[in-house]
Amino acid sequence: MHDDPEPIRSIEAVWRIESARVIAHVMRLVGDLATAEDIAQDTFVAALKRWPRSGVPENPGAWLTATARFLAIDVIRRRDRLAQKQAAIARVPESTTFDVDAFDDDIGDELLGLIFMACHPILSPDARAALTLRLLGGLTTAEIGRAYLTTEVAIAQRIVRAKRTLAAANVRFELPDRTERAERMASVLEIIYLIFNEGYAATAGDDWMRAELCSEAMRLGRVLAGVVPEDPEVHGLVALMELQASRTPARTDPDGQAVLLLDQPRGLWDQLLIRRGLAALARAEELGRAPGPYTLQAAIAACHARARTADETDWQRIAALYDALSRVTPSPVVEVNRAVALAMAFGPSVGLELADELVAVPELEHYHLLPVVRGDLLDKLGRYAEARDEFLRAASLTHNTREQAVLLARAAECAAADAVPPD
């Protein structure tokens, strides 16, 4: 094999982009996920052997798909006891030449079928996320393990269990009918955004963000938008992720400490991601359907992106968008965010009134952001002792060490303010 590591890195980069399409194409031929993955890996090995000598082909995706197709034909031939597979072989041309456009014709449906399989609602969210990153993201189990702060063995077991669950339930590689597609698409969008959020606001560990998960979720969103361009919620999700990700350079200071949204230097926001996010939001709105939850959240993010300074933020519009979001997708977490928007639009006492009502909601008992919100609003109202208690409770609920440090510091500030005698 070539000694220069640069061609190998180029091949690995191409494979990361094209592997999902290869697996999807082979999966349609062989009908078995484990076999499809094995063939895809053999295809990758073939590229590693050939491309360092011959160079990366002009259309590497077509080369990989064609190579995988012929490897799949060999596997099908060996299954000579299956008559229907023999019939399938009879329809496959023997020539090693191929029409690139012919591969492109079906690849959208094939890729969408793989997406629906990886995100099947029969699987737990954790299993769907791991399988999606493995099959569609091309990440190794080690890479997924590092991203989720767990071991490679744990991720491998999670993926194996997911495949066994799909096989036991006889989940087939196919596109769901129209009546089922909307529900299944909701599961797909949920998992992509789950992956993004785990990267954007890490729930555990020492880092605020895990950029690799954000990047992978955005890439998956763009792939999905290319496969189903007529679905406004897909574009809404892409817009939401890109607008949120645009703030990444400003979310921490030089010491790695978190910077709240309203305190962020907006000159550091990524303008390319903002433009792309706003374009995706415009596409979602142009499709003319009632906005769904991702499009509404993207519209909220767009309000921040369009404001040149924090003071120019249209909080009344944001509050109205949260009202709409609470009707479309009623959720305790949405209500927490709506409390913040109401506070910013109409004053902290208005937001606190809603936040106080949410304390009795069982689903929010261990949700650390509710006491964060209540602590912040109580602080603004000068109720420092109560605010301190809320920040301490929030710190006890989060597993992110950086966030704990910030919340404990807020609690100390409130304690100090409470100790100062009134004028």
C-alpha positions as CSV (number, residue, x, y, z in Angstrom):
1,M,0.0,0.0,0.0
2,H,1.1,3.6,-0.6
3,D,3.4,4.9,2.2
4,D,2.1,8.5,1.8
5,P,-0.7,9.1,4.3
6,E,-2.3,11.9,2.3
7,P,-4.1,9.6,-0.2
8,I,-5.3,7.5,2.6
9,R,-6.8,10.5,4.3
10,S,-8.5,11.6,1.1
11,I,-10.0,8.1,0.6
12,E,-11.2,8.1,4.2
13,A,-12.9,11.5,3.6
14,V,-14.6,10.3,0.4
15,W,-15.7,7.1,2.2
16,R,-17.2,9.2,5.1
17,I,-19.4,11.0,2.5
18,E,-20.3,8.1,0.3
19,S,-20.5,5.1,2.6
20,A,-24.2,5.5,3.4
21,R,-25.1,5.5,-0.3
22,V,-23.0,2.4,-0.8
23,I,-24.6,0.6,2.1
24,A,-28.1,1.7,1.0
25,H,-27.5,0.4,-2.6
26,V,-26.2,-3.0,-1.4
27,M,-28.9,-3.3,1.2
28,R,-31.5,-3.1,-1.5
29,L,-29.7,-5.9,-3.4
30,V,-28.9,-8.4,-0.6
31,G,-31.7,-7.5,1.8
32,D,-29.6,-8.0,4.9
33,L,-28.0,-5.2,6.9
34,A,-25.0,-7.2,8.3
35,T,-24.1,-8.5,4.8
36,A,-24.5,-5.0,3.3
37,E,-22.1,-3.6,5.9
38,D,-19.6,-6.4,5.2
39,I,-19.7,-5.8,1.5
40,A,-19.4,-2.0,2.0
41,Q,-16.2,-2.6,4.1
42,D,-14.8,-4.8,1.4
43,T,-15.5,-2.0,-1.0
44,F,-13.6,0.4,1.2
45,V,-10.7,-2.0,1.3
46,A,-10.7,-2.2,-2.5
47,A,-10.5,1.6,-2.7
48,L,-7.6,1.6,-0.2
49,K,-5.7,-0.9,-2.4
50,R,-6.4,0.7,-5.8
51,W,-6.8,4.5,-5.4
52,P,-3.3,5.3,-3.9
53,R,-1.9,3.8,-7.2
54,S,-4.5,5.0,-9.7
55,G,-5.8,8.1,-8.1
56,V,-9.2,8.9,-6.8
57,P,-11.7,8.5,-9.7
58,E,-13.5,11.5,-11.2
59,N,-16.8,10.1,-9.7
60,P,-15.7,8.2,-6.6
61,G,-19.2,7.6,-5.4
62,A,-20.1,5.8,-8.7
63,W,-16.9,3.8,-8.5
64,L,-17.7,2.7,-5.0
65,T,-21.3,1.9,-5.8
66,A,-20.4,-0.1,-8.8
67,T,-17.7,-2.1,-7.0
68,A,-20.0,-2.8,-4.1
69,R,-22.7,-3.9,-6.6
70,F,-20.4,-6.5,-8.2
71,L,-19.3,-7.7,-4.8
72,A,-23.0,-8.1,-3.9
73,I,-23.6,-10.1,-7.1
74,D,-20.9,-12.5,-6.0
75,V,-22.6,-12.9,-2.6
76,I,-26.0,-13.4,-4.3
77,R,-24.4,-16.1,-6.5
78,R,-23.2,-18.0,-3.5
79,R,-26.7,-18.1,-2.2
80,D,-27.7,-20.4,-5.0
81,R,-30.2,-22.1,-2.8
82,L,-32.4,-19.0,-2.9
83,A,-34.3,-19.0,-6.1
84,Q,-35.5,-15.4,-5.9
85,K,-31.9,-14.2,-5.6
86,Q,-30.9,-16.2,-8.6
87,A,-33.7,-14.5,-10.5
88,A,-32.3,-11.2,-9.4
89,I,-28.9,-12.1,-10.7
90,A,-30.3,-12.8,-14.1
91,R,-31.4,-9.2,-14.4
92,V,-28.0,-7.8,-13.4
93,P,-25.6,-7.1,-16.4
94,E,-22.3,-8.9,-16.4
95,S,-20.3,-6.0,-17.8
96,T,-18.0,-4.1,-15.4
97,T,-19.0,-0.9,-17.1
98,F,-21.7,1.2,-15.6
99,D,-23.8,4.3,-16.2
100,V,-23.2,6.9,-13.5
101,D,-26.6,8.5,-14.1
102,A,-28.4,5.1,-13.7
103,F,-26.9,4.8,-10.2
104,D,-28.0,8.3,-9.3
105,D,-31.6,7.6,-10.4
106,D,-32.4,5.3,-7.5
107,I,-29.9,6.4,-4.9
108,G,-32.4,8.9,-3.3
109,D,-34.9,6.2,-2.6
110,E,-32.2,3.8,-1.5
111,L,-30.7,6.3,0.9
112,L,-34.1,7.3,2.3
113,G,-34.9,3.6,2.9
114,L,-31.7,3.2,4.9
115,I,-32.4,6.4,6.9
116,F,-35.9,5.1,7.7
117,M,-34.4,1.7,8.8
118,A,-31.7,3.2,11.0
119,C,-34.3,5.6,12.7
120,H,-37.1,3.0,13.0
121,P,-39.2,3.9,16.0
122,I,-39.0,0.3,17.3
123,L,-35.5,1.2,18.4
124,S,-34.7,3.3,21.5
125,P,-33.4,6.8,20.8
126,D,-29.9,5.9,21.9
127,A,-29.9,2.9,19.5
128,R,-31.3,5.0,16.7
129,A,-28.6,7.6,17.2
130,A,-25.7,5.1,17.3
131,L,-27.0,3.2,14.3
132,T,-27.6,6.4,12.3
133,L,-24.0,7.6,13.0
134,R,-22.6,4.2,12.1
135,L,-24.6,3.6,8.9
136,L,-25.3,7.1,7.6
137,G,-22.4,9.0,9.2
138,G,-19.7,6.5,8.4
139,L,-18.3,6.9,11.9
140,T,-16.5,4.0,13.5
141,T,-17.7,2.6,16.9
142,A,-14.6,4.1,18.5
143,E,-15.5,7.6,17.1
144,I,-19.1,7.3,18.3
145,G,-17.9,6.1,21.7
146,R,-15.6,9.1,22.0
147,A,-18.4,11.5,21.0
148,Y,-20.7,10.1,23.6
149,L,-18.1,9.7,26.3
150,T,-18.6,5.9,26.4
151,T,-16.6,2.9,25.4
152,E,-16.2,1.4,21.9
153,V,-17.5,-1.9,23.3
154,A,-20.7,-0.3,24.7
155,I,-21.4,1.4,21.3
156,A,-20.7,-1.8,19.4
157,Q,-23.1,-3.7,21.7
158,R,-25.7,-1.1,21.2
159,I,-25.5,-1.3,17.5
160,V,-25.6,-5.1,17.5
161,R,-28.7,-5.1,19.7
162,A,-30.3,-2.6,17.3
163,K,-29.7,-4.8,14.3
164,R,-31.0,-7.8,16.1
165,T,-34.1,-5.9,17.1
166,L,-34.7,-4.9,13.5
167,A,-34.2,-8.5,12.3
168,A,-36.5,-10.0,15.0
169,A,-39.2,-7.5,14.0
170,N,-38.7,-8.3,10.3
171,V,-38.1,-4.6,9.5
172,R,-37.6,-4.6,5.8
173,F,-35.6,-2.2,3.6
174,E,-38.3,-0.2,2.0
175,L,-40.0,3.1,1.9
176,P,-43.1,3.4,4.1
177,D,-46.4,4.3,2.5
178,R,-47.6,7.9,2.6
179,T,-49.8,7.4,5.7
180,E,-46.8,6.0,7.7
181,R,-44.1,8.2,6.2
182,A,-45.0,11.4,8.1
183,E,-44.7,9.5,11.5
184,R,-41.5,7.8,10.4
185,M,-40.0,11.1,9.2
186,A,-40.7,12.6,12.6
187,S,-38.6,9.9,14.1
188,V,-35.8,10.6,11.6
189,L,-35.8,14.3,12.4
190,E,-35.9,13.7,16.1
191,I,-32.8,11.6,16.0
192,I,-30.8,14.0,13.8
193,Y,-31.7,16.8,16.2
194,L,-30.9,14.6,19.2
195,I,-27.4,14.0,17.8
196,F,-27.0,17.8,17.1
197,N,-28.2,18.8,20.6
198,E,-25.8,16.3,22.3
199,G,-23.0,18.0,20.5
200,Y,-24.3,21.6,21.0
201,A,-25.0,21.3,24.7
202,A,-23.2,18.2,26.0
203,T,-25.2,16.6,28.8
204,A,-22.1,15.2,30.6
205,G,-18.3,15.6,30.7
206,D,-16.0,18.5,30.8
207,D,-16.8,20.2,27.5
208,W,-19.6,22.6,26.6
209,M,-19.8,21.3,23.1
210,R,-18.8,18.3,21.0
211,A,-18.3,19.8,17.5
212,E,-18.1,16.5,15.7
213,L,-21.6,15.6,16.6
214,C,-23.0,19.0,15.5
215,S,-21.2,18.7,12.2
216,E,-22.4,15.2,11.6
217,A,-26.0,16.1,12.4
218,M,-25.9,19.1,10.0
219,R,-24.4,16.9,7.3
220,L,-27.1,14.3,7.8
221,G,-29.7,17.1,7.7
222,R,-28.4,18.4,4.4
223,V,-28.3,14.9,2.9
224,L,-31.9,14.4,4.0
225,A,-32.9,17.7,2.4
226,G,-31.4,16.6,-0.8
227,V,-33.4,13.3,-0.7
228,V,-36.8,14.8,0.3
229,P,-36.6,18.4,-0.9
230,E,-40.4,18.8,-0.8
231,D,-40.6,18.3,3.0
232,P,-40.6,21.8,4.7
233,E,-39.7,20.4,8.2
234,V,-36.5,18.9,6.8
235,H,-35.5,22.3,5.6
236,G,-36.7,23.8,8.9
237,L,-34.4,21.4,10.9
238,V,-31.4,22.2,8.7
239,A,-32.1,25.9,9.2
240,L,-32.4,25.4,13.0
241,M,-29.2,23.5,13.3
242,E,-27.2,25.9,11.1
243,L,-28.5,29.0,12.8
244,Q,-27.7,27.6,16.2
245,A,-24.3,26.3,15.1
246,S,-23.4,29.8,13.8
247,R,-23.1,31.0,17.4
248,T,-20.4,28.3,18.3
249,P,-17.4,30.6,18.0
250,A,-18.9,33.0,20.5
251,R,-20.3,30.5,23.0
252,T,-17.2,30.3,25.1
253,D,-14.6,32.9,26.2
254,P,-10.8,32.4,25.8
255,D,-10.7,30.5,29.1
256,G,-13.4,28.1,27.9
257,Q,-16.1,29.5,30.1
258,A,-19.7,29.7,28.7
259,V,-21.0,33.0,27.3
260,L,-24.7,33.4,27.4
261,L,-26.5,34.2,24.2
262,L,-27.3,37.9,25.0
263,D,-23.7,38.5,26.0
264,Q,-22.0,36.9,23.0
265,P,-20.0,39.1,20.6
266,R,-22.1,38.8,17.5
267,G,-19.2,39.7,15.3
268,L,-17.9,36.2,16.0
269,W,-21.0,34.5,14.7
270,D,-20.5,32.5,11.5
271,Q,-22.1,34.5,8.8
272,L,-21.9,31.7,6.2
273,L,-23.9,29.4,8.5
274,I,-26.4,32.2,9.1
275,R,-26.9,32.8,5.4
276,R,-27.3,29.1,4.8
277,G,-29.7,28.8,7.8
278,L,-31.8,31.7,6.6
279,A,-31.9,30.3,3.1
280,A,-33.1,26.9,4.4
281,L,-35.8,28.7,6.5
282,A,-37.0,30.6,3.5
283,R,-37.2,27.3,1.5
284,A,-39.3,25.8,4.3
285,E,-41.6,28.7,4.3
286,E,-41.9,28.8,0.5
287,L,-43.3,25.3,0.5
288,G,-46.5,26.8,1.8
289,R,-47.5,24.4,4.6
290,A,-48.3,25.3,8.2
291,P,-45.0,25.6,10.0
292,G,-44.0,22.6,12.1
293,P,-41.9,22.5,15.3
294,Y,-38.5,22.7,13.6
295,T,-39.5,25.5,11.3
296,L,-41.0,27.5,14.2
297,Q,-37.8,26.9,16.2
298,A,-35.7,28.0,13.2
299,A,-37.8,31.1,13.0
300,I,-37.0,31.9,16.6
301,A,-33.3,31.3,16.0
302,A,-33.6,33.6,12.9
303,C,-34.8,36.4,15.2
304,H,-31.6,36.2,17.1
305,A,-29.5,35.9,13.9
306,R,-31.1,39.0,12.3
307,A,-30.6,41.2,15.4
308,R,-27.3,43.1,15.1
309,T,-27.2,43.6,18.9
310,A,-29.0,41.8,21.8
311,D,-31.1,45.0,22.4
312,E,-32.5,44.8,18.9
313,T,-33.9,41.3,19.4
314,D,-37.6,41.1,18.6
315,W,-38.7,39.4,21.8
316,Q,-42.4,40.0,21.2
317,R,-42.1,38.0,17.9
318,I,-40.2,35.3,19.7
319,A,-42.8,35.1,22.4
320,A,-45.5,34.8,19.7
321,L,-43.5,32.0,18.0
322,Y,-43.2,30.2,21.2
323,D,-47.0,30.5,21.7
324,A,-47.4,28.9,18.2
325,L,-44.8,26.2,19.1
326,S,-46.7,25.3,22.3
327,R,-49.8,24.7,20.3
328,V,-48.1,22.7,17.6
329,T,-46.0,20.6,20.0
330,P,-47.1,20.9,23.6
331,S,-44.2,20.2,25.8
332,P,-43.0,21.1,29.3
333,V,-39.6,22.0,27.8
334,V,-41.2,24.4,25.3
335,E,-43.0,26.0,28.2
336,V,-39.7,26.6,30.0
337,N,-38.4,28.4,26.9
338,R,-41.7,30.3,26.5
339,A,-41.3,31.6,30.1
340,V,-37.9,33.0,29.1
341,A,-39.4,34.7,26.0
342,L,-42.3,36.1,28.0
343,A,-39.9,37.5,30.6
344,M,-37.8,39.2,27.9
345,A,-40.8,40.6,26.1
346,F,-43.0,41.6,29.0
347,G,-40.8,41.6,32.2
348,P,-39.4,39.0,34.6
349,S,-42.5,38.8,36.7
350,V,-44.5,37.6,33.7
351,G,-42.0,34.9,32.9
352,L,-41.7,33.8,36.5
353,E,-45.4,33.4,36.8
354,L,-45.3,30.7,34.1
355,A,-42.0,29.2,35.4
356,D,-43.6,28.8,38.9
357,E,-46.5,26.9,37.4
358,L,-44.0,24.5,35.8
359,V,-42.5,23.4,39.1
360,A,-45.3,21.0,39.7
361,V,-44.9,19.3,36.2
362,P,-43.4,15.8,36.9
363,E,-41.5,15.6,33.6
364,L,-39.4,18.7,34.7
365,E,-38.5,17.4,38.2
366,H,-34.9,16.6,37.1
367,Y,-34.7,19.1,34.3
368,H,-31.9,21.4,35.4
369,L,-32.8,24.3,33.1
370,L,-36.1,25.1,34.9
371,P,-34.3,26.1,38.2
372,V,-31.8,27.9,36.0
373,V,-34.6,30.0,34.5
374,R,-36.3,30.5,37.8
375,G,-33.0,31.5,39.4
376,D,-32.3,34.1,36.7
377,L,-35.7,35.6,36.9
378,L,-35.7,35.7,40.8
379,D,-32.2,37.3,40.6
380,K,-33.6,40.0,38.2
381,L,-36.5,40.7,40.7
382,G,-34.0,41.1,43.6
383,R,-35.1,37.9,45.3
384,Y,-31.5,36.8,45.9
385,A,-31.9,34.1,48.5
386,E,-34.5,32.3,46.4
387,A,-32.4,32.7,43.3
388,R,-29.3,31.2,45.1
389,D,-31.3,28.1,46.1
390,E,-32.5,27.6,42.5
391,F,-28.9,27.9,41.1
392,L,-27.7,25.3,43.7
393,R,-30.5,23.0,42.7
394,A,-29.7,23.4,39.0
395,A,-26.0,22.6,39.7
396,S,-27.0,19.4,41.5
397,L,-29.0,18.3,38.5
398,T,-26.5,18.8,35.7
399,H,-23.7,16.3,34.9
400,N,-21.7,18.8,32.9
401,T,-18.8,20.0,35.1
402,R,-18.3,23.3,33.3
403,E,-22.0,24.1,33.7
404,Q,-21.9,23.1,37.4
405,A,-19.1,25.6,37.9
406,V,-21.0,28.4,36.3
407,L,-24.2,27.7,38.3
408,L,-22.3,27.5,41.6
409,A,-20.7,30.9,40.7
410,R,-24.2,32.4,40.1
411,A,-25.4,31.0,43.4
412,A,-22.4,32.6,45.2
413,E,-23.1,36.0,43.5
414,C,-26.7,35.8,44.7
415,A,-25.6,34.9,48.2
416,A,-23.3,37.9,48.2
417,A,-26.0,40.2,46.9
418,D,-28.4,38.9,49.6
419,A,-25.8,39.7,52.3
420,V,-25.7,43.4,51.3
421,P,-28.1,45.3,53.5
422,P,-30.7,47.3,51.6
423,D,-30.3,51.1,51.4
